[in-house]
Amino acid sequence: MIEVKDIYAGYGYGDVIKGISFRAEPGENLCILGPNGCGKSTLLKTIARIIRYRGKITLEGRDIAVLSRKELAKKIALLGQSAQVYFPYTVYETVSLGRYAYAEGFFKNLSDEDKTIIEDTLKELDLWSIKDRIIDELSGGQLQRVFLARTLVQDPGLVLLDEPTNHLDLKHQVELLEYLSLWAKENHRTIIAVLHDLNLAHRFADTAALMKQGELVSFGACETVLAGKTLEEVYGLDIRAFMLESLERWRGDR
């Protein structure tokens, strides 16, 4: 379980997120929603202890502030928006880097358990057939799945995903989110993901946290948050009416 209590964080020019509090349980898929610039990515970076914060964050009952970096890497994994190719590793080598917290060195010192976890994850994300390809030869969608695989092989209790469906076509977006949902429940893990597509959020998330200007304005079951009047106030748009109108257009095309 993760519990966030009265968190404030920013980048030196003031707080971006203010007074955020919530909790999420093992097996739960929590989606962070809100317009651009409301602090969603900052919240994930704060939970990952990338930026300084005031308040308290506990994971499995322990304050993350006292964990070493290696301990933290075994418990929390973050896939950010700006994952980039820095070295021309193969797909297999890149994903193997996710096991660094468990290994004494990279690549050569992987245990049998490490290799099994890497192979299983590559197969689940449909990457096994390209495991020997150099990653700078991949499409954006393939690369996104490689970085996700690297995140999952850390085998953390908490996975933080910032726009995980970036660069993926609709089919792969749906397949990926369904896989993540099942993965979290089968492995008793918690996923906190930032998504912009409310349809995908409705399909993927158990719980939703709606943010506006750095504050949490609605939290609860995803269908409840998405049906609330607060959603319209946050986005400045009647989302439900827009979705229904879009549905009628699809029906009219038949």
Beta strands, then each sheet from edge to edge (+ up, - down):
strand 1: 2-10
strand 2: 15-24
strand 3: 29-33
strand 4: 53-59
strand 5: 62-63
strand 6: 76-79
strand 7: 158-162
strand 8: 190-194
strand 9: 207-212
strand 10: 215-221
sheet 1: 2+ 1- 4+ 5-
sheet 2: 6+ 7+ 8+ 3+ 9+ 10-
end
